[in-house]
Amino acid sequence: MTVPTRTLVTGATGVVGSAVIRALRAAGHPTHTVSRGSNDGTDHHVWHMGAEEPPAALRGPWDAIVHCVADTRFNLPDTEAEDANILPLRAALSLAGPDTHFVHLSSSFVTGLEGDITSPSRDAYRNSYEWSKAAAERLVHAERDNADIVRFPIVMGARADGNLDRYSGFFWLPAAMCNGAVPALVAEEKGLMDVISTDDIAAHVTQLLNSGAPSGHRLSILGRGDAAQRVTDFFDTILKALNDWRAENGVAPLDPLPYVTPEQWNRFYLPFSEQYLDRVQLLKVTAFRAYQGYLSVTHPFDVTVRVPETRDVLYWSVRRWAETHESSARRVPRPWRA
Ligand SMILES: NC(=O)c1ccc[n+]([C@@H]2O[C@H](COP(=O)([O-])OP(=O)(O)OC[C@H]3O[C@@H](n4cnc5c(N)ncnc54)[C@H](OP(=O)(O)O)[C@@H]3O)[C@@H](O)[C@H]2O)c1
């Protein structure tokens, strides 16, 4: 077993980076960390990667670098997504030498609409996030003779209690269900929703570092694959988690939302209702559009590492969100009116 002596984890304060750091340290890897903001951990370095020169203490080469920096928003303008997801990667690569074990974290959705990462065309991807993450994978291939690339689906919290260090992206959805921003679930009921626990990712990255750098490019795809939750089961789990928490806290339950297929929504409901919606309602509906593609995936991801069952992970993550976002979780949705 190879134990890297000098490991750098970027994106230390993020959902994934924080869990990876805990796991690496628990496994005995001396780990230095980076983010734009400070945190109270030891060996943490503040660095706006891609915008500033690296602090002297971070000059490489490192034995191992785990690159967790990203901006996971789907709706950034293309140039901003490129700056957020490519420039920090270039900065991380500049700290690596030929013997560095470089681990790049990516997304299962990076294959976009065509099923692979080869196309540089924006049209081959659902959004600027996928497009820039695909460009990031291509950059890792171009710049390094060897590297690990680890793809995974939507990230939920710890297996024990659902805890996450940061709530972003997906957690817009339970918030929107509580405040009434979502009038219907625009989804294929037979669609698959693959999610993963931070613990699964952290354990896999630790295992990769323990086993040493690969001789070439090694791709891991983590998830449940064809055993992922169906969309209906996924939303039932979220609703149950919210309503169990609301019952325990004396708040009226949420009603299940009706399902509408993306085609019905985009061709009929939206064009018809758009003329009657006010500015705020329109903003909410447009924000929701960014997620539609992900609720309509009927072809499972081909995983290389199948993680254990995730229904409980989703349940506890949503409950934990409610506990830590009490005023949002207590909201009572108001019916939509034009
Ligand atoms: N979350 C998901 O559902 C999901 C799903 C699939 C794949 N992934 C992938 O998992 C990886 C980690 O994502 P995440 O969810 O942990 O993201 P996150 O929670 O948004 O965290 C991003 C981290 O990167 C740091 N950061 C961002 N820009 C930086 C910059 N220019 N210089 C230095 N630090 C910077 C942030 O810290 P500061 O804000 O303090 O700088 C934060 O620590 C990414 O590769 C992402 O694409 C995430």
The ligand as a Gaussian input file, in Angstrom:
#p B3LYP/6-31G(d) Opt

LIG

0 1
 N      -22.864000      18.550000      -5.287000
 C      -23.266000      17.667000      -6.192000
 O      -24.447000      17.272000      -6.214000
 C      -22.268000      17.102000      -7.193000
 C      -22.726000      16.099000      -8.067000
 C      -21.836000      15.534000      -8.983000
 C      -20.523000      15.972000      -9.018000
 N      -20.110000      16.967000      -8.168000
 C      -18.698000      17.383000      -8.260000
 O      -18.107000      17.238000      -6.970000
 C      -17.046000      18.170000      -6.846000
 C      -17.229000      18.951000      -5.565000
 O      -18.429000      19.700000      -5.656000
 P      -19.203000      20.214000      -4.364000
 O      -20.627000      19.830000      -4.483000
 O      -18.448000      19.837000      -3.150000
 O      -19.109000      21.788000      -4.596000
 P      -19.370000      22.923000      -3.504000
 O      -20.064000      22.393000      -2.312000
 O      -19.976000      24.068000      -4.244000
 O      -17.891000      23.317000      -3.060000
 C      -16.992000      23.947000      -3.945000
 C      -15.688000      24.155000      -3.189000
 O      -14.762000      24.765000      -4.081000
 C      -14.271000      25.976000      -3.486000
 N      -13.985000      26.886000      -4.583000
 C      -14.793000      27.242000      -5.598000
 N      -14.134000      28.010000      -6.477000
 C      -12.863000      28.125000      -6.012000
 C      -11.710000      28.790000      -6.483000
 N      -11.686000      29.474000      -7.643000
 N      -10.570000      28.709000      -5.741000
 C      -10.557000      28.024000      -4.581000
 N      -11.626000      27.361000      -4.092000
 C      -12.768000      27.426000      -4.795000
 C      -15.384000      26.408000      -2.543000
 O      -14.907000      27.139000      -1.450000
 P      -15.141000      28.696000      -1.248000
 O      -16.540000      28.985000      -1.713000
 O      -14.887000      28.951000       0.199000
 O      -14.068000      29.223000      -2.096000
 C      -15.808000      25.062000      -1.988000
 O      -14.890000      24.665000      -1.005000
 C      -17.073000      19.024000      -8.116000
 O      -16.167000      18.500000      -9.034000
 C      -18.487000      18.833000      -8.631000
 O      -18.562000      19.041000     -10.021000
 C      -20.957000      17.542000      -7.245000

